Amino acid sequence: MRENTTKLFKEVLKGMAVRYGVSSMLEQFNVSPSVEQALYDEIYESAEFLTRINRAFVRDKVGQPVFMGANGGVTQRAGVETDDTAERQTRDVLSLRKREYRLYEVECDVHIRWDTLDTWARFKDFVQRYRNHVKQMIALDIIKCGWHGIEAKDKSDINANPLLQDVNVGWLQLVRNETAHRAIKDGKQPGEIRIGPGGDYENLDQAVNDLKSGIPVHKRTNLIAIIGDDLTSHDKNKLYAKNAHTPSEKSKIEMAQIVESYGGLHSYQVPFFPSRGVLVTSFDNLSHYVQRDSTRTHVMNNPKKKQIEDYLSRNDGYFIEDPEKIIFFESEAVKIEKDDQGNWS
């Protein structure tokens, strides 16, 4: 690094040490609980989806869930007015089965080359820009792993598993493991769910509505649909084609953002959600847990590689609060097009 960049970097380290309440950033340390909370608040706030789901700090790496899902109602009539022997009975409104969350250690380690720092040193806020970028990348990785995580291998391979399939066990895999019948991959034909005229569902509305019916009536509160990009794009293209010669109708479609709901549910596109997947649940049924006081970090200057290295680790995991309140189509099974021979793809 140039002399001016070195001086700036030292000032940056001093500022970070003050924020974290430590004497130096150059040695690994546990982040204090109050700073840890603020750090993850900033990470979650950098991705809108994460501000909508449950986030919680927990004490143990393996333990009972934090949030309580309802199991039926609490209102009843015991008949005590007409029956002297009758007694009022309390009910367990939580899950009937004991369920556990499980957290795994993950690492978010990045570096910046010296020559990049020399270039950025011209901007007074370059450090803040960098920190914000890193926080957003961490947030997006939380989402990415939530949709695609299959297992937590001792050593992950980003090249073989670019969607972080081997880093942690995400929400969809938790459903597959615990309530496999809610991860649907078969329609009238095994391994295929056909959405379109002549298929299992005439359109996306019908498909979402059918998924909704798979959730018990008393649990259909605050339900939303998360829909893959391929499906919404395909639906959008059909609407454009239908109204291609009607400018006023095309304008209305643009203003309405094509379709705001499917099957009577507000629909959302979420980063990294499987491109042809369809999922029905509520935001507060999806959780991301972090073990309190598990965050460790330090920054080092590595002359051997001419770069600054920023290390952060934590214990985290995913959880479905109510397994009966989530259901989805496997993306790989969904077919939306028919060729001239009537084959779906």
C-alpha positions as CSV (number, residue, x, y, z in Angstrom):
1,M,0.0,0.0,0.0
2,R,1.0,3.6,-0.5
3,E,2.1,5.6,2.6
4,N,-1.2,7.6,2.6
5,T,-3.3,4.4,2.2
6,T,-1.4,2.8,5.1
7,K,-2.1,5.8,7.4
8,L,-5.8,5.7,6.4
9,F,-6.0,2.0,7.0
10,K,-4.6,2.4,10.5
11,E,-7.1,5.0,11.3
12,V,-9.8,2.7,10.0
13,L,-8.6,-0.1,12.3
14,K,-8.7,2.3,15.3
15,G,-12.3,3.3,14.5
16,M,-13.4,-0.3,14.1
17,A,-11.7,-1.2,17.4
18,V,-13.5,1.6,19.2
19,R,-16.8,0.4,17.8
20,Y,-16.2,-3.2,18.8
21,G,-14.8,-2.2,22.2
22,V,-11.4,-3.9,21.8
23,S,-7.8,-2.7,21.9
24,S,-7.0,-4.0,18.4
25,M,-8.6,-5.5,15.3
26,L,-5.5,-7.5,14.5
27,E,-6.3,-10.3,16.9
28,Q,-9.3,-12.5,16.8
29,F,-12.0,-11.7,19.4
30,N,-15.6,-12.4,20.3
31,V,-18.0,-9.6,19.4
32,S,-19.8,-8.3,22.5
33,P,-23.6,-9.1,22.6
34,S,-24.7,-5.5,22.1
35,V,-22.4,-4.9,19.1
36,E,-23.3,-8.3,17.7
37,Q,-27.0,-7.4,17.8
38,A,-26.3,-4.1,16.0
39,L,-24.1,-5.8,13.4
40,Y,-26.7,-8.3,12.4
41,D,-29.5,-5.7,12.4
42,E,-27.4,-3.9,9.8
43,I,-26.9,-7.1,7.8
44,Y,-30.6,-8.0,7.8
45,E,-31.6,-4.4,6.9
46,S,-29.5,-4.6,3.8
47,A,-31.9,-7.2,2.3
48,E,-35.6,-6.5,2.5
49,F,-36.6,-10.1,2.6
50,L,-34.6,-10.7,5.8
51,T,-36.5,-7.8,7.6
52,R,-39.8,-9.7,7.0
53,I,-38.8,-13.1,8.4
54,N,-38.1,-14.1,12.0
55,R,-34.5,-13.4,13.2
56,A,-33.4,-14.4,16.7
57,F,-30.3,-14.8,18.8
58,V,-30.3,-18.1,20.7
59,R,-28.2,-19.5,23.6
60,D,-27.4,-23.0,22.4
61,K,-26.2,-24.5,19.1
62,V,-29.0,-27.1,19.4
63,G,-32.2,-26.3,21.2
64,Q,-36.0,-25.7,21.2
65,P,-37.5,-23.1,18.8
66,V,-37.8,-19.5,19.9
67,F,-41.1,-18.6,18.3
68,M,-44.4,-20.3,19.1
69,G,-46.7,-21.6,16.4
70,A,-50.4,-22.0,17.2
71,N,-51.9,-25.5,17.1
72,G,-55.6,-24.9,16.9
73,G,-57.7,-22.4,18.8
74,V,-57.9,-21.6,22.5
75,T,-61.7,-20.8,22.8
76,Q,-64.2,-23.4,23.9
77,R,-67.2,-24.1,26.1
78,A,-66.7,-26.7,28.9
79,G,-70.4,-27.1,29.8
80,V,-69.8,-26.3,33.5
81,E,-73.1,-24.3,33.7
82,T,-75.2,-27.5,33.0
83,D,-72.9,-30.3,34.3
84,D,-71.7,-30.3,37.9
85,T,-69.0,-32.8,37.1
86,A,-67.6,-30.9,34.1
87,E,-64.3,-29.0,34.4
88,R,-62.5,-26.5,32.3
89,Q,-59.5,-28.0,30.5
90,T,-56.5,-26.1,29.3
91,R,-55.0,-27.0,25.9
92,D,-51.5,-27.3,24.6
93,V,-51.6,-24.9,21.7
94,L,-48.0,-25.4,20.7
95,S,-46.6,-28.0,18.4
96,L,-47.5,-31.6,19.4
97,R,-44.0,-32.8,18.5
98,K,-40.8,-31.7,20.2
99,R,-38.6,-30.1,17.5
100,E,-35.1,-28.8,17.6
101,Y,-33.1,-26.3,15.7
102,R,-29.5,-26.9,14.9
103,L,-26.8,-24.3,14.2
104,Y,-23.5,-24.7,12.4
105,E,-20.3,-22.6,12.3
106,V,-20.0,-20.6,9.1
107,E,-17.3,-18.2,7.9
108,C,-17.6,-15.0,5.9
109,D,-14.0,-14.2,5.0
110,V,-13.1,-11.5,2.4
111,H,-10.0,-9.6,1.3
112,I,-9.2,-6.4,-0.6
113,R,-6.1,-6.0,-2.7
114,W,-3.6,-3.3,-1.8
115,D,-3.9,-1.7,-5.3
116,T,-7.7,-1.5,-4.8
117,L,-7.2,0.2,-1.5
118,D,-4.8,2.7,-3.1
119,T,-7.5,3.5,-5.6
120,W,-10.3,3.8,-3.1
121,A,-8.2,5.9,-0.7
122,R,-9.2,8.9,-2.8
123,F,-12.8,8.6,-1.5
124,K,-13.4,9.7,2.1
125,D,-16.2,7.1,2.6
126,F,-14.5,4.2,0.8
127,V,-14.4,2.2,4.1
128,Q,-18.1,2.6,4.7
129,R,-18.9,1.7,1.1
130,Y,-16.8,-1.5,1.5
131,R,-18.4,-2.4,4.8
132,N,-21.9,-1.9,3.4
133,H,-21.0,-4.1,0.4
134,V,-19.8,-6.9,2.6
135,K,-22.9,-6.7,4.9
136,Q,-25.1,-7.0,1.8
137,M,-23.1,-9.9,0.5
138,I,-23.5,-11.7,3.9
139,A,-27.2,-11.0,3.8
140,L,-27.6,-12.3,0.3
141,D,-25.7,-15.5,1.3
142,I,-28.1,-16.0,4.2
143,I,-30.9,-15.9,1.7
144,K,-29.1,-18.0,-0.9
145,C,-28.3,-20.8,1.6
146,G,-31.8,-20.6,3.0
147,W,-33.2,-21.7,-0.4
148,H,-30.5,-24.0,-1.6
149,G,-28.7,-25.4,1.5
150,I,-28.8,-29.2,1.6
151,E,-26.2,-30.1,4.2
152,A,-23.4,-28.7,6.4
153,K,-20.2,-30.4,5.2
154,D,-17.0,-30.0,7.3
155,K,-15.4,-28.3,4.3
156,S,-17.6,-26.6,1.7
157,D,-16.6,-26.1,-1.9
158,I,-17.8,-22.9,-3.5
159,N,-16.8,-23.9,-7.0
160,A,-18.7,-27.2,-6.9
161,N,-21.7,-25.6,-4.9
162,P,-22.0,-22.0,-5.9
163,L,-25.4,-21.7,-4.3
164,L,-24.0,-22.7,-1.0
165,Q,-25.6,-26.1,-1.0
166,D,-23.0,-27.6,1.3
167,V,-22.8,-24.8,3.9
168,N,-26.0,-25.3,5.9
169,V,-29.4,-26.9,5.9
170,G,-31.8,-24.4,4.5
171,W,-35.6,-23.9,4.7
172,L,-36.6,-26.1,1.7
173,Q,-34.3,-28.9,2.8
174,L,-35.8,-28.8,6.3
175,V,-39.2,-29.4,4.7
176,R,-37.9,-32.3,2.7
177,N,-36.3,-33.8,5.8
178,E,-39.2,-33.3,8.2
179,T,-42.4,-33.3,6.1
180,A,-41.4,-34.6,2.7
181,H,-45.0,-34.7,1.4
182,R,-45.0,-30.9,1.5
183,A,-42.2,-30.7,-1.0
184,I,-44.3,-31.7,-4.1
185,K,-42.7,-33.0,-7.2
186,D,-45.5,-35.2,-8.8
187,G,-48.5,-34.1,-10.8
188,K,-50.6,-36.4,-13.0
189,Q,-47.2,-37.6,-14.3
190,P,-44.5,-38.7,-11.8
191,G,-41.8,-36.1,-11.6
192,E,-43.7,-33.4,-13.4
193,I,-46.0,-30.6,-12.4
194,R,-47.5,-29.0,-15.5
195,I,-48.7,-25.4,-15.3
196,G,-50.6,-24.2,-18.4
197,P,-53.5,-25.1,-20.7
198,G,-54.1,-28.8,-20.6
199,G,-51.7,-29.3,-17.7
200,D,-52.2,-30.1,-14.0
201,Y,-53.1,-26.5,-13.5
202,E,-54.5,-24.1,-16.2
203,N,-52.5,-21.2,-14.8
204,L,-50.4,-20.0,-11.9
205,D,-53.5,-18.8,-10.0
206,Q,-54.9,-22.3,-9.8
207,A,-51.5,-23.7,-8.8
208,V,-51.1,-21.3,-5.9
209,N,-54.7,-21.8,-4.8
210,D,-54.2,-25.6,-4.7
211,L,-51.0,-25.2,-2.7
212,K,-52.9,-23.0,-0.2
213,S,-55.5,-25.7,0.2
214,G,-52.7,-28.0,1.5
215,I,-52.4,-25.8,4.6
216,P,-54.9,-26.5,7.4
217,V,-57.7,-24.0,7.4
218,H,-57.0,-22.7,11.0
219,K,-53.4,-22.0,10.0
220,R,-54.1,-19.9,6.9
221,T,-53.1,-16.6,8.4
222,N,-50.8,-14.1,6.8
223,L,-50.1,-16.5,3.9
224,I,-48.0,-15.3,1.0
225,A,-46.8,-16.9,-2.2
226,I,-43.1,-16.8,-3.2
227,I,-42.8,-17.5,-7.0
228,G,-39.7,-18.1,-9.1
229,D,-38.6,-15.7,-11.8
230,D,-39.2,-18.1,-14.7
231,L,-42.8,-18.5,-13.8
232,T,-43.6,-14.8,-13.3
233,S,-41.6,-13.9,-16.5
234,H,-43.6,-16.5,-18.5
235,D,-46.9,-15.1,-17.1
236,K,-45.8,-11.6,-17.9
237,N,-44.9,-12.5,-21.5
238,K,-48.4,-14.1,-22.0
239,L,-50.0,-10.9,-20.8
240,Y,-47.8,-8.7,-23.1
241,A,-48.6,-10.9,-26.1
242,K,-52.3,-10.8,-25.4
243,N,-52.4,-7.0,-25.2
244,A,-49.6,-6.2,-27.7
245,H,-51.9,-4.2,-29.9
246,T,-53.8,-2.4,-27.1
247,P,-51.5,0.3,-25.8
248,S,-53.9,1.4,-23.0
249,E,-54.0,-2.2,-21.6
250,K,-50.2,-2.6,-21.8
251,S,-49.9,0.6,-19.8
252,K,-52.2,-0.8,-17.1
253,I,-50.2,-3.9,-16.9
254,E,-47.0,-1.9,-16.4
255,M,-48.5,0.2,-13.7
256,A,-49.9,-2.8,-11.9
257,Q,-46.5,-4.6,-12.1
258,I,-48.2,-7.4,-14.1
259,V,-49.8,-9.3,-11.3
260,E,-49.8,-8.4,-7.6
261,S,-51.3,-11.7,-6.3
262,Y,-51.8,-15.3,-7.3
263,G,-54.4,-17.6,-5.9
264,G,-55.7,-14.8,-3.7
265,L,-52.3,-14.4,-2.0
266,H,-49.8,-11.5,-2.2
267,S,-46.9,-12.8,-4.3
268,Y,-43.2,-12.0,-4.0
269,Q,-40.0,-12.6,-5.9
270,V,-37.1,-13.2,-3.5
271,P,-33.4,-13.3,-4.5
272,F,-32.1,-16.8,-5.3
273,F,-35.5,-18.5,-4.9
274,P,-35.6,-21.5,-7.4
275,S,-36.6,-20.2,-10.8
276,R,-39.6,-22.4,-11.2
277,G,-40.5,-22.9,-7.6
278,V,-43.8,-22.0,-6.0
279,L,-44.0,-21.8,-2.2
280,V,-46.9,-20.9,0.1
281,T,-46.2,-20.0,3.8
282,S,-46.1,-16.8,5.9
283,F,-43.0,-14.7,6.4
284,D,-42.9,-15.3,10.1
285,N,-42.8,-19.1,9.5
286,L,-39.3,-18.8,8.2
287,S,-36.5,-18.2,10.8
288,H,-32.8,-17.5,10.8
289,Y,-31.1,-18.1,14.2
290,V,-27.7,-16.9,15.3
291,Q,-26.0,-18.2,18.5
292,R,-25.4,-15.3,20.8
293,D,-21.8,-14.5,21.5
294,S,-20.6,-16.8,18.7
295,T,-19.5,-14.0,16.3
296,R,-15.7,-13.8,16.1
297,T,-13.8,-11.4,13.8
298,H,-10.4,-9.8,13.1
299,V,-8.7,-8.0,10.3
300,M,-5.1,-8.5,9.2
301,N,-2.7,-7.1,6.7
302,N,-1.1,-9.9,4.6
303,P,2.1,-8.6,2.9
304,K,2.7,-12.1,1.3
305,K,-0.4,-11.6,-0.8
306,K,-0.5,-7.8,-0.8
307,Q,-4.0,-7.7,0.6
308,I,-6.1,-6.8,3.6
309,E,-8.0,-9.8,5.0
310,D,-11.3,-9.5,7.0
311,Y,-12.4,-12.6,8.9
312,L,-15.8,-13.2,10.5
313,S,-17.4,-16.4,11.8
314,R,-20.7,-17.2,13.6
315,N,-22.9,-20.2,14.4
316,D,-26.2,-19.9,12.6
317,G,-29.0,-22.0,11.2
318,Y,-32.5,-22.1,9.6
319,F,-35.8,-23.2,11.1
320,I,-39.4,-23.7,10.0
321,E,-41.6,-22.6,13.0
322,D,-44.7,-24.6,11.9
323,P,-44.1,-27.4,9.4
324,E,-47.8,-27.6,8.6
325,K,-47.8,-24.0,7.4
326,I,-45.4,-24.4,4.5
327,I,-45.8,-26.2,1.2
328,F,-44.1,-25.9,-2.2
329,F,-43.5,-27.2,-5.7
330,E,-40.0,-28.4,-6.4
331,S,-38.6,-26.1,-9.1
332,E,-37.1,-28.9,-11.1
333,A,-40.5,-30.6,-11.5
334,V,-42.4,-27.6,-12.9
335,K,-43.1,-27.6,-16.6
336,I,-44.6,-24.5,-18.3
337,E,-44.2,-25.0,-22.1
338,K,-45.5,-27.5,-24.7
339,D,-43.7,-28.0,-28.0
340,D,-45.4,-28.9,-31.3
341,Q,-45.4,-32.5,-30.3
342,G,-47.2,-31.8,-27.0
343,N,-44.1,-32.5,-24.9
344,W,-43.8,-30.3,-21.8
345,S,-40.6,-28.6,-20.8
